[in-house]
């Protein structure tokens, strides 16, 4: 069952939400100006040319709002014997040059040396004088990136095809990849709240009925100049990678992280060739509980609910059939994508 509305993206990046029957534009959403420099052809070319990867790198490439932060915390704690004192989930465990520990998000952390001061000033201006630094910091040059000690944990929101396309030197390494997928309704609601009700609070704010086709069409992140595509593309691209090279990629779901974190800790440890006792797995699972991470973060805004289902369905209450339509269309996208890989 198709939704009443569909999203159409124009050449300038504007997304119009249109009634399928009448053709009437019911909502129009333009890219956020301050995000335009975060990802463009120049940035892509720079990172493709400059970034080099190690055989022991860990690349967590997960579609936005699908459990990236909790998976990062699990990985980092497995690598440091569950020492939570050097982690800060309040800023999503960003790399700390003083401790030499934390994750790096290359898309927004690595810049040419001559651009860093201006980039830092721009981001301070954007977030306001009283805001805490976000995960967009620290700013690293490619040389800084190369000098990070120990085993690096790298974040990306690209799907499996794009992570190798934008980071071509990744294929030259034996780096391990991990991805986390999520129920489409939960991912859609979490994305909506992240963009319009919490951390970003962008305007104008679409209704949920307007947002569902934007989300399904892969334009929800394109509006903010981050080319992440659709959740279905992320899932099926990693399925195909795992089929080709099961030693390279580990596929997880947010549901299993929430319901059985101990077993997920064991699976990650095995994938990364890290020794993991029952005691370590238990401690890592406890340290990655949503409530524990939210408290450690100082109640940071990006920790919303951490639930599977539940309250997320309330966002769809005034739109009968919308949640069912979302799941049906997502399932159809998965089916179509999987057929291409046969």
C-alpha positions in Angstrom: 0.0 0.0 0.0 1.6 3.3 -1.1 1.4 6.4 1.0 -0.9 9.2 0.0 2.1 11.4 -0.5 5.4 11.0 -2.4 8.6 12.9 -2.2 10.2 14.5 -5.2 13.7 16.0 -5.1 14.6 18.9 -7.3 17.9 19.6 -8.9 18.7 22.3 -6.3 18.2 19.7 -3.5 14.7 21.0 -2.5 12.3 18.2 -1.6 8.6 18.7 -2.5 6.0 16.4 -0.9 3.3 15.9 -3.4 -0.2 14.3 -3.3 0.0 11.3 -5.6 -3.6 11.9 -7.0 -3.9 15.6 -7.3 -0.3 16.6 -7.8 -0.6 19.3 -5.2 2.5 20.2 -3.3 1.7 19.9 0.4 5.2 20.6 1.8 8.5 22.0 0.5 11.8 21.6 2.3 15.1 23.2 1.4 18.6 22.0 2.3 19.9 23.6 5.5 22.4 26.3 4.4 24.9 25.6 7.3 25.2 22.0 6.3 26.2 22.6 2.6 29.9 22.6 3.4 29.8 19.3 5.3 29.6 17.2 2.2 30.3 18.1 -1.4 32.4 17.0 -4.3 35.5 18.7 -3.1 35.2 17.1 0.4 34.6 13.7 -1.2 37.7 14.0 -3.5 39.9 15.2 -0.6 39.0 12.2 1.6 39.2 9.7 -1.2 42.7 10.8 -2.0 44.0 11.3 1.5 42.6 8.7 3.8 44.6 5.5 4.3 43.4 2.5 6.3 45.1 -0.1 8.4 44.5 -3.8 8.5 43.3 -3.6 12.1 40.9 -0.7 11.6 37.3 -1.1 12.7 34.8 0.7 10.5 31.3 1.0 11.9 29.2 1.9 8.9 25.6 2.2 10.0 22.6 4.1 8.6 21.8 7.2 10.8 19.7 6.6 13.9 20.0 2.8 13.8 22.2 2.3 16.9 25.6 3.8 15.9 26.4 5.2 19.3 25.7 2.1 21.3 27.6 -0.1 18.9 30.6 2.3 19.0 30.5 2.1 22.8 30.5 -1.7 22.7 33.4 -1.8 20.2 35.5 0.7 22.2 34.9 -1.1 25.5 35.8 -4.5 24.0 39.1 -2.9 22.9 40.0 -1.4 26.2 38.8 -4.0 28.7 35.7 -2.0 29.5 37.4 1.1 30.9 34.4 3.6 30.8 36.5 6.4 32.3 38.0 7.3 28.9 34.7 7.4 27.1 32.2 10.3 26.8 28.9 9.2 25.2 27.7 12.8 25.7 29.7 13.7 22.6 29.3 10.2 21.1 32.7 9.0 22.2 34.7 11.2 19.9 38.4 10.8 19.7 40.4 12.5 22.5 43.9 13.3 21.6 44.9 13.4 25.3 43.8 9.9 26.0 44.5 8.6 22.4 41.1 6.9 22.5 37.7 7.3 21.0 36.1 7.1 17.5 36.8 9.2 14.5 34.1 10.2 12.0 36.2 10.9 8.9 33.4 12.6 6.9 33.3 15.4 9.5 36.6 15.2 11.4 39.4 15.2 8.8 40.3 18.4 6.9 43.2 20.0 5.1 45.4 21.8 7.7 44.8 25.2 6.1 40.9 24.8 6.5 40.8 23.7 10.1 40.7 27.1 11.9 38.0 28.5 9.6 36.0 25.2 10.0 36.3 25.4 13.8 35.1 29.0 13.8 32.2 28.2 11.6 31.0 25.4 13.8 31.4 27.4 17.0 29.3 30.1 15.3 26.7 27.6 14.2 26.2 25.9 17.6 26.1 29.0 19.7 28.4 30.3 22.5 26.9 28.1 25.3 26.7 24.8 23.4 29.1 22.0 24.2 31.4 20.8 21.5 29.8 18.0 19.5 31.2 14.9 17.7 32.2 17.1 14.8 35.4 17.8 16.8 38.3 17.2 17.0 39.6 18.5 13.7 42.3 16.2 12.3 44.6 16.5 9.3 45.3 13.3 7.3 48.6 13.2 9.1 46.9 13.4 12.5 44.6 10.6 11.3 47.6 8.4 10.4 49.2 9.0 13.8 46.3 7.9 15.9 47.7 5.2 18.2 46.4 1.7 18.6 43.4 0.2 16.9 41.3 2.9 15.3 37.5 2.9 15.5 36.0 4.8 12.5 32.4 5.8 12.1 30.5 6.3 8.8 26.9 6.5 7.8 27.6 5.3 4.2 26.2 2.0 3.0 28.6 -0.7 2.0 28.8 0.3 -1.7 29.4 4.0 -0.9 31.9 3.4 1.9 34.2 1.7 -0.6 33.4 4.3 -3.3 34.2 7.3 -1.1 37.1 5.7 0.7 38.7 3.7 -2.1 41.9 2.9 -0.1 39.7 0.9 2.4 39.7 -2.0 -0.1 43.5 -2.2 0.1 43.3 -3.0 3.8 41.9 -5.9 5.8 39.9 -3.6 8.0 36.8 -5.1 9.6 33.3 -3.6 8.9 30.3 -3.7 11.2 26.8 -2.5 10.5 23.6 -2.2 12.5 20.2 -2.2 11.0 16.9 -1.2 12.6 13.1 -1.6 12.2 12.1 1.0 9.6 9.4 2.5 11.8 11.8 3.0 14.7 14.5 4.4 12.4 12.0 6.8 10.8 10.7 8.1 14.1 14.2 8.5 15.5 15.3 10.4 12.4 12.3 12.6 12.5 12.9 13.5 16.2 16.6 14.0 15.7 16.1 16.5 12.8 13.0 18.3 14.0 12.4 17.9 17.7 15.7 17.4 19.4 19.4 17.8 18.5 18.8 19.8 15.3 15.3 21.3 15.5 15.3 22.3 11.8 12.6 24.4 10.3 10.1 24.0 8.6 8.9 20.9 10.4 7.0 18.4 8.3 4.1 16.3 9.5 4.8 12.6 10.0 2.7 12.0 6.9 4.9 14.3 4.9 8.1 12.9 6.4 7.5 9.2 5.7 7.9 9.5 1.9 10.9 11.7 2.4 12.5 9.0 4.6 11.5 6.2 2.3 12.9 8.1 -0.7 16.3 8.6 0.9 15.9 12.4 0.9 15.7 12.9 4.7 19.5 13.2 4.9 20.0 14.7 1.5 18.2 17.7 2.8 21.2 18.2 5.1 23.7 17.5 2.4 24.7 14.0 3.6 24.3 11.4 0.8 23.2 8.5 2.9 20.3 7.2 0.7 17.7 4.8 2.0 17.7 2.4 4.9 16.9 -0.4 2.6 20.0 0.3 0.5 22.2 0.2 3.6 20.7 -3.2 4.6 21.0 -4.9 1.3 24.4 -3.5 0.4 25.8 -5.0 3.6 24.0 -8.3 3.0 25.7 -8.5 -0.4 29.1 -7.6 1.1 28.7 -10.3 3.8 27.7 -12.8 1.2 30.9 -12.0 -0.9 33.2 -11.8 2.1 31.7 -13.0 5.4 35.0 -12.4 7.3 35.0 -8.7 6.3 31.5 -7.7 7.5 29.4 -8.3 10.6 25.7 -7.6 10.4 23.9 -6.7 13.6 20.4 -5.3 14.4 19.4 -2.7 17.0 16.8 -5.1 18.3 19.4 -7.7 19.3 21.7 -5.1 20.9 18.8 -4.1 23.1 17.5 -7.6 23.9 20.7 -9.6 24.2 23.7 -7.3 24.5 25.9 -10.0 26.0 25.7 -12.2 23.0 26.2 -9.2 20.7 29.4 -8.4 22.7 30.6 -11.9 22.0 29.8 -11.7 18.3 31.7 -8.4 17.9 34.7 -9.7 19.9 34.8 -12.8 17.6 34.6 -10.6 14.5 37.4 -8.4 15.7 39.6 -11.3 17.0 39.4 -9.8 20.5 39.5 -12.2 23.5 36.3 -11.9 25.5 35.5 -13.6 28.7 32.0 -14.0 30.2 33.0 -11.3 32.7 34.1 -8.8 30.0 30.9 -9.5 28.0 28.7 -8.9 31.0 30.5 -5.7 31.9 30.4 -4.4 28.4 26.6 -5.2 28.2 26.0 -3.4 31.4 28.0 -0.3 30.3 26.1 -0.1 27.0 22.6 -0.2 28.5 20.6 2.8 27.3 20.0 4.2 30.8 23.6 3.8 31.8 24.9 5.6 28.7 22.3 8.3 29.0 23.3 9.0 32.6 27.0 8.9 31.7 26.3 11.4 29.0 24.7 13.9 31.4 21.3 13.3 29.8 22.5 14.4 26.3 19.7 15.2 23.9 20.7 12.5 21.4 19.8 9.9 23.9 16.0 10.0 23.3 14.4 6.6 24.3 16.5 3.8 23.1 13.4 1.6 22.6 12.3 -1.0 20.2 8.7 -0.2 19.1 6.7 1.1 22.0 6.2 4.8 22.1 7.5 5.2 18.6 4.1 4.1 17.2 2.4 7.0 18.9 3.8 9.3 16.2 1.6 7.5 13.7 -1.6 7.5 15.7 -3.3 10.3 13.8 -2.5 8.7 10.4 -4.3 5.4 10.1 -2.5 2.9 7.9 0.7 5.0 7.6 2.9 2.7 9.8 1.7 -0.3 7.8 2.4 1.5 4.5 5.9 2.5 5.7 6.8 -1.1 6.5 5.3 -2.5 3.3 7.2 0.0 1.1 10.4 -0.7 3.0 9.9 -4.4 2.5 9.3 -3.9 -1.2 12.5 -1.9 -1.5 14.4 -4.7 0.2 12.9 -7.2 -2.1 13.7 -5.2 -5.2 17.3 -4.6 -4.0 17.9 -8.2 -3.2 16.7 -9.2 -6.6 19.4 -7.1 -8.2 22.1 -9.0 -6.2 20.9 -12.5 -7.3 
